[in-house]
Amino acid sequence: MTHPIALLALILGTVLIFGGAIYLVIMFWDSFVSGFCKVSFVCWNDDPNWLGWILIGLLGLFLAAVCFAIWKTFVDAVIEEKDTWLT
């Protein structure tokens, strides 16, 4: 059985880690939008308009594709290394 203090410490640590990560994401998003909205035709009152959301979506898709390509290259290299190591 887990000691209650250890369980509390685990829960508190998890909340602090995820809370800190959420805070960093919010800070990054605010600074990204303030820089992004310097281009006036993609924003209205410091919020992205429809064109701004389209551009943010395209940027997100591009970054996801780059991350997937890097991940796939890494996984393929690991699989190839395993195949040559086992033989």
C-alpha angles and dihedrals in degrees: 000000000000117000111246092231091054091049091049091049090050093050093045092048091050092049092049093048095047092039090054091047092050090049090052092049091051092048091048092048093050093049091044093052093046090053093041092050092059083087096076100201093063095051141051120199091348093306124105114257124209093287091048092052090049090052092046089050092050090048090050092050090049092050091047090052091050092048091048092049091051091046092048092049090051093047092047090050092050092048092048091048091050092050093052093042094053095050 
